[in-house]
Amino acid sequence: MSVSIQLKSSRVEELILEKSETDIEKTGFTLEVGTKLPSDDGQHDFFIELRTELQLKEGFIVKISYVSEFITDVEIDNEFRNSNFPRVNAPAIAFPFFRAFISNFLLNAGYEPIILPSINFTKIKEAN
């Protein structure tokens, strides 16, 4: 299957910065990846949602939902839905933008920026 996907747009859908109710002993983060594909064949766009919760050493928690829209040069059908494109390739394309947003947001908000580690989305898919 020869397919080309292109990042069409990205945006923050939710951003929460709140003081932690408990002491934060070490920083950390979680990452969730969601894929929203059209249920009908024939469409060309789909969405990837990256959600994280970060614990900042300054005693705050940041929750972010970041959505990226992709467009393909082929119609989205079952073969595409079951391929690596929506669950490996697209998140791998979106993640560096998400990662840069987080680092820049924290820096501009006056906190120490966090550089999220690189993610191997192929291994995540294999684990599921």
Disulfide bonds with the S-S distance in Angstrom:
none
